[in-house]
Amino acid sequence: MTSKQQTTPPAPTDPVAFELSLDDVDPLILLGPADANLRELGRHFRSRIAVRAGVVRCAGPPEERAGLETALRRLIARARAGETVVPELVRAEVLSARPDACGEKPAGPGPAAIRTPRKTIVPRTPNQQEYVRAIGRGEITFAIGPAGTGKTYLAVAAAVEALSCGRCNRIVLTRPAVEAGESLGYLPGTFKDKVDPYLRPLYDALFDMLPLERARRLLDEEVIEVAALAFMRGRTLSDSYIILDEAQNTTSTQMRMFLTRLGWNSRAIVTGDVTQIDLEHPRGSGLVEAERRLSGTKGIEICRFDATDVVRPPLVSRIIRAYEAES
């Protein structure tokens, strides 16, 4: 007769509990409307999180302790500084503190949030976070990739933040006036009236980050300037953030002219999609040439995006993949 060895099932691990003080913190800022930020945390952690009497109390698996505490401390610090905490920022802090909680790879040391007068903008993908950091590092940053990846929106956000914080004195927005496959004919009105239709995406981003009246006043005072690329020749722009949008439609001569407008204490951001070139001779795109010639040049950052960085509805990503596969 063989005796069976008795095995005792392992005891469940006791939950680890900790508390964090919310002194000088408005709980509504931290938790968000209807506890939206707390629910976002709950999506990534199994721990119980409760806020009572100015204290955050957490209890859960020991392996979650470090990541949850780090994310909460960062969020509390942001709320204490008066920053608006939104679910996107919560998710970015979680991704930074504990990448496995979101099923993604970390994008670097902490989320590269951009604070504008109307909202805090948090890049959603690792490539977007690297793009924001690149803007901070380089004097000229190229963002190359398909539509919907946030190239223009994040560029305008970075410029608005710099203007609001006093790191620059003006913003210059420009793009080539090349029609996308159809002739618009003669446009009546002033020069601004003629070029405005081409710059509408830049205006949309601008009005999303600044109160409407303030944005209009800055435009009237030319603190924020809208300029056609053709009229940039001969200028030197100092203490400025200069954004060139739709750069795939520049010629080699135009791109060289634009890049040499940079003055002291200025940054230039060049965005474009090399799959949407509307020039008569696409091989002459100034963006394609600049990417080839300037890669590795000190002071220049080149960020590339793909369909995984699209932040529009999923159908847009599928459309981009379908066209990329065909080409």
ZINOR-V180940 format. One record per residue. N is the residue number from 1. PSI is psi in radians with two decimals (NA if undefined). OMEGA is omega as a letter, one per 30 degrees, with the letter a starting at -180 (* if undefined). NEAR is the number of other C-alpha atoms within 8 Angstrom. Layout:
<<N	PSI	OMEGA	NEAR> <N	PSI	OMEGA	NEAR>>
This chain:
<<1	2.27	a	2> <2	2.27	l	3> <3	2.36	l	4> <4	2.34	l	4> <5	2.26	l	4> <6	2.19	l	4> <7	2.37	l	4> <8	2.13	l	4> <9	2.47	a	4> <10	2.46	l	4> <11	2.48	l	4> <12	2.50	a	4> <13	2.31	l	5> <14	2.41	l	5> <15	2.53	l	8> <16	2.28	a	9> <17	2.57	l	8> <18	2.84	a	7> <19	2.60	l	8> <20	2.36	a	8> <21	2.54	l	7> <22	0.57	l	11> <23	2.36	l	5> <24	0.45	l	5> <25	2.27	l	10> <26	2.00	a	9> <27	-0.55	a	9> <28	-0.66	l	8> <29	-0.73	a	10> <30	-0.78	a	13> <31	-0.46	a	12> <32	2.90	l	13> <33	2.30	l	7> <34	0.60	l	5> <35	0.59	a	9> <36	-0.67	a	11> <37	-0.63	l	14> <38	-0.68	l	10> <39	-0.62	l	8> <40	-0.72	l	11> <41	-0.73	a	11> <42	-0.38	l	11> <43	-0.37	a	7> <44	-0.18	a	9> <45	2.57	l	9> <46	-0.18	a	8> <47	2.65	l	10> <48	2.28	a	9> <49	2.18	l	10> <50	2.56	l	7> <51	2.07	a	8> <52	2.32	l	7> <53	0.82	l	4> <54	0.37	a	9> <55	2.40	l	10> <56	2.14	l	12> <57	2.27	a	13> <58	2.50	l	11> <59	2.28	a	11> <60	-2.90	a	12> <61	2.43	a	12> <62	-0.60	a	7> <63	-0.24	l	5> <64	-0.24	a	10> <65	-0.92	a	10> <66	-0.83	a	7> <67	-0.75	a	10> <68	-0.76	a	12> <69	-0.73	l	8> <70	-0.82	a	9> <71	-0.76	a	13> <72	-0.73	a	8> <73	-0.72	l	9> <74	-0.73	l	9> <75	-0.70	l	12> <76	-0.72	l	11> <77	-0.70	l	8> <78	-0.78	l	11> <79	-0.67	l	14> <80	-0.54	l	10> <81	0.00	l	6> <82	0.13	a	6> <83	2.49	l	8> <84	2.17	l	10> <85	2.17	a	15> <86	2.81	a	10> <87	-0.62	l	9> <88	-0.65	l	8> <89	-0.67	l	13> <90	-0.84	a	14> <91	-0.68	l	11> <92	-0.69	l	13> <93	-0.69	l	13> <94	-0.77	l	16> <95	-0.67	l	14> <96	-0.72	a	14> <97	-0.59	a	11> <98	1.46	a	10> <99	-0.61	a	12> <100	-0.33	a	8> <101	-0.47	a	10> <102	-0.06	a	10> <103	0.47	a	6> <104	2.90	l	8> <105	2.53	l	8> <106	2.55	a	8> <107	-0.10	a	12> <108	-2.96	a	8> <109	1.51	l	5> <110	2.61	a	9> <111	2.44	a	13> <112	1.23	a	9> <113	2.55	l	9> <114	2.20	a	10> <115	2.04	l	9> <116	2.88	a	13> <117	-0.53	a	9> <118	-0.46	a	8> <119	2.80	l	8> <120	2.23	a	13> <121	2.18	a	10> <122	2.06	l	11> <123	2.43	a	13> <124	-0.31	a	10> <125	2.79	l	8> <126	-0.69	l	10> <127	-0.66	l	11> <128	-0.71	l	12> <129	-0.70	l	14> <130	-0.62	l	11> <131	-0.82	l	10> <132	-0.71	l	13> <133	-0.63	l	9> <134	-0.66	l	11> <135	-0.66	l	14> <136	-0.48	a	6> <137	-0.84	a	8> <138	2.71	l	11> <139	-0.56	l	11> <140	2.24	l	12> <141	2.23	l	15> <142	2.33	l	11> <143	1.99	a	14> <144	2.14	a	13> <145	3.11	a	12> <146	2.99	l	14> <147	2.58	l	7> <148	0.13	a	10> <149	0.07	l	14> <150	0.25	a	10> <151	-0.94	a	12> <152	-0.76	a	11> <153	-0.80	a	9> <154	-0.55	l	10> <155	-0.80	l	11> <156	-0.70	l	12> <157	-0.79	l	15> <158	-0.67	l	11> <159	-0.74	l	10> <160	-0.73	l	13> <161	-0.79	a	12> <162	-0.71	l	11> <163	-0.76	a	12> <164	-0.57	a	9> <165	-0.02	l	7> <166	0.24	l	7> <167	-0.21	l	8> <168	2.86	a	13> <169	-0.22	a	9> <170	2.82	l	12> <171	2.31	l	15> <172	2.14	l	12> <173	2.26	a	13> <174	2.76	l	13> <175	2.72	l	13> <176	2.46	a	12> <177	1.24	l	8> <178	2.24	a	7> <179	2.46	a	8> <180	1.28	l	5> <181	0.06	l	5> <182	2.58	a	5> <183	2.20	l	5> <184	-0.21	l	6> <185	-2.89	a	4> <186	2.27	l	4> <187	2.20	a	7> <188	2.97	l	6> <189	-2.99	a	7> <190	3.03	l	6> <191	-0.76	l	6> <192	-0.72	l	8> <193	-0.64	a	10> <194	-0.65	a	10> <195	-0.35	a	11> <196	-0.75	a	8> <197	-0.56	a	7> <198	-0.39	a	8> <199	0.17	a	11> <200	-0.72	l	8> <201	-0.60	l	8> <202	-0.72	l	11> <203	-0.75	a	8> <204	-0.79	l	8> <205	-0.70	a	12> <206	-0.81	a	12> <207	-0.32	l	10> <208	-0.30	a	8> <209	-0.27	l	12> <210	2.51	l	12> <211	2.49	a	10> <212	-0.83	a	7> <213	-0.67	l	6> <214	-0.73	l	8> <215	-0.76	l	11> <216	-0.69	l	8> <217	-0.75	l	8> <218	-0.60	l	10> <219	-0.74	l	11> <220	-0.67	a	7> <221	-0.03	a	7> <222	0.43	l	8> <223	-0.65	l	10> <224	2.04	a	11> <225	2.37	l	10> <226	2.10	a	10> <227	2.39	l	11> <228	2.49	a	11> <229	-0.61	a	12> <230	-0.40	a	7> <231	0.26	l	6> <232	-0.25	a	11> <233	2.39	l	9> <234	-0.13	a	5> <235	2.68	l	6> <236	2.08	a	7> <237	1.88	l	10> <238	2.75	l	9> <239	0.76	a	12> <240	2.70	l	13> <241	2.14	a	14> <242	2.15	a	12> <243	2.12	l	14> <244	1.95	a	12> <245	2.74	l	12> <246	0.76	a	11> <247	-0.23	l	15> <248	-0.31	a	13> <249	0.27	l	13> <250	2.66	l	14> <251	2.96	l	10> <252	-0.74	a	12> <253	-0.76	l	8> <254	-0.75	a	11> <255	-0.79	l	13> <256	-0.73	l	9> <257	-0.79	a	10> <258	-0.84	a	11> <259	-0.44	a	8> <260	0.15	l	6> <261	-0.18	a	12> <262	2.19	l	12> <263	-2.87	a	9> <264	2.52	l	7> <265	0.70	l	8> <266	2.74	l	14> <267	2.48	l	13> <268	2.44	l	13> <269	2.17	a	14> <270	2.11	a	12> <271	2.57	l	14> <272	2.90	a	14> <273	1.91	a	13> <274	-0.10	l	11> <275	-0.03	a	5> <276	0.90	l	6> <277	2.15	a	10> <278	0.17	l	10> <279	2.69	l	10> <280	-0.60	l	4> <281	1.55	a	6> <282	-0.52	a	8> <283	-0.22	l	5> <284	0.26	a	10> <285	2.25	l	15> <286	-0.49	l	16> <287	-0.75	l	15> <288	-0.76	a	11> <289	-0.74	a	10> <290	-0.71	l	11> <291	-0.72	a	9> <292	-0.77	a	7> <293	-0.61	a	6> <294	-0.07	l	8> <295	2.21	a	10> <296	-0.05	l	5> <297	2.29	a	6> <298	2.34	l	4> <299	-0.11	l	8> <300	2.24	l	13> <301	2.38	l	13> <302	2.04	a	10> <303	2.32	a	12> <304	2.43	a	8> <305	2.77	l	12> <306	-2.98	a	9> <307	-0.41	a	11> <308	-0.26	a	6> <309	-0.03	a	12> <310	2.23	a	14> <311	0.24	l	9> <312	3.14	a	8> <313	2.62	a	6> <314	-0.52	l	8> <315	-0.62	a	6> <316	-0.74	l	10> <317	-0.72	a	12> <318	-0.66	l	9> <319	-0.78	a	8> <320	-0.75	l	10> <321	-0.70	a	9> <322	-0.76	l	8> <323	-0.65	l	8> <324	-0.68	l	7> <325	-0.67	a	6> <326	-0.66	a	5> <327	NA	*	4>>
